[in-house]
Amino acid sequence: MNRTTAIRAIISATSAEPVVFTTEAACRVARSISDRRNHLYLTAGGELASSLGIGVAMQVRRPTIVVDSYASLARNPMGLITAGTLPRLSLVHVVLDDGLFGAGDADAPTGRADVCALARAAGYDSVMSTARPDRFMTLVRDHVSRTSRPVLIRCLLSAPDEPVAAAAAAVRTGDLPAHARRFTESIGDLGAIA
């Protein structure tokens, strides 16, 4: 499975639920597949995706999806600890694990920082890991439709990504205020923000 296949599955499994994407690459892929107003693209500060997603989930009190990367989560695991202490948090935390530790294709010691073990130790209700696209789609769909507790789904990526037209899919800096407003309005439509 590659990043595009995984993100396509996440978008297919969601409709109005808030989805927070981390990393520029994931944001470009998501935007090229379907640029929805309930998608928040964190093109910078991706290590804060889980923190932001937790705050959104607490406000909307409905399933919220965080699409994280192994590298972002390994650099800031505090979201795991926070989510694990909130047993009624409707959070589907997806970790796209490509075995790399950030920009420049730096190899990651992914075997040393076991995000699944960290999530279990933090108190996540359910923790799963898969490399199979069909299983991943089923896990995401099932948990988006019925989760009321924090769950973590680790998606192992091994196939090369499809090319994405960067210019067409990029979230430009000048667009960020409008993009944030659009996302906030979509949350308000869920009745969370007055």
N, C-alpha and C positions, 0 to 999 in steps of 0.2 A: 504494500500500500504506500502511496505517496501523500504529501500534504494536501494536494488538490482533492484527491479522492476522499480523504478524511473530512476536509472542510465542506465538501459537497454533501456528505452524509449528515453533518451537523446542521447545515442549512435546510436540508430536506426534512429533518426531524423537528424543526422548529417553525413557528409561525410568528406570533406576537411576543414570545418570550424574549427578554433582554439577553443579548449575546455580546460578551466583551472579548475582543480579539487582541492578542498580544503579538508583537514583532511585526516589522514592516512587511516581511514576506507573507505571513498569514493574513494580514490586512489587505494586501494587494489581491491575493487569491480570493478571499471572501468578497471583496468589492467587485471583482470581475465575474463572480458567479451570480450574486444577487445583492445589490446595494440597498439594504432595507433600513428603515428609520430606527428599528430596534437594535441595530448593530452599532457598537461603539468600537472604533479602531484606535488602539493605542500604538501609534507609530513611534513614539518615544516613551521611555519610562515603562516599558513592558513588564518590568519586575513588579509593578503595582497592579497588574491585572486582577490577581486574586483578591487583593484588598478592595479594589474598586467594585468588583463583582459581589463581594460579601456585603458591602454597603448597599448596593442595588437590591440584592436579594432580601436584605432586612427591610428595605422600604416597600418593595412590591409584594412581599410575602407570597411569592409564586416562584416556580422554577426559574432560575437564572443560570445561564451557561457561561462559563469562563473557558476560553480556548487559550491555553497556556503552552509554553514551550518548555522542554526540559531545562534549557539554559536559563530562562527567566526564573523558573521555579527554584532551581538550584542556587541562584544568586540571592533569592529572597524567599525563604521557606516560611516566613511569618504568616502568610495567608493560610497555609495548611494548619498551623497551630491554632489560629483564630477560628477558622471554620470548624475544626474539631471540637472546640469548646462550646459551639452553638448547635445543640442537637436538633433544634427545630428549623434549621436553616435550609431552605430549598435551593441547594446549590449543586449543579452538575459541573464538576471541575474536570475538564478534558486536558490531558497533557500529551502534546504531540512530541514524541521522543525520536529524534532523528540521529541520536548518538553523537551530536555535536554540541559544543559548549559556546555557542554564540557566533558572532560575525567572523568572517574569514575562514570558515570551515574548520575551526580549531577542534581537534579531537577532545571529547569529553571522557572523563573517567566515570561513565554512566553506571558502571557496576559498583562504584563506591558510594554514591548518593542515591540510595534506593527510594525513589519518591513514593512508591506503593507502601513500603515499610514505614516511611515517615507519616503518611496519611493514616495508616492503621494506628500507629502509636499516638497520633494527635487526636484520634477519636472519630474519624470518618466512619459513617455507618456502613459503607460498602466500598470496596476497592477492587478494581478489575484491571486486567492488562490483556491486550490482544494485538495481533498483527494481521488478523483476517478481516477484510472489508465487510463481509456479511455479518460477522459477529459484532464488529464495531457499530455498524448501523443499528443492529438490534439493541445493543446496550444503550446507545444514545437515545433512540426512540423510546424505549421502555422507561428510562429514568427521567427524561424530559416530561413524559406524560404522567408520571406518578410520584416523583420524588418529593419528600417533605423533610429530608435529612441530607446532610452533605455526603456526596458520593464522588469518587475519583475514578476516572477511566483513563488508563494509560494506553495510548495508541502508538505502537512501534512502527516507525516509518523506515522503509528500506529501499523503496523504488525511487528513481529520479523523478523530479517534479516536471510537470508540463510547463512550457513557457507561458508567461503572463505578460501582456502588453503593459509594461510599467507605467508609461505615460497615461494610458487610459484608466488604469486601476489605482493609481497613487492617490492618497489623500494629501492634498496640497496644504501647506501651512496656512495659507490665506483662507482655506475652506474650514479650518478647525472650529472657529466659533459657531458657524452655521451648523456644522456637523454635531457639535455638542448640544446645541439648542434642539436640533431634530431628535436626538436620542432622549434628552430630558423630556420633551413633549410626548414621546412614545411611552415613557414611564408614567407620566402624568395621566395618559389615557388609560393606564391600568388602575388608576385611582390612588396612586402612591404619593403624589406630590400635589399640594393644593396650589 
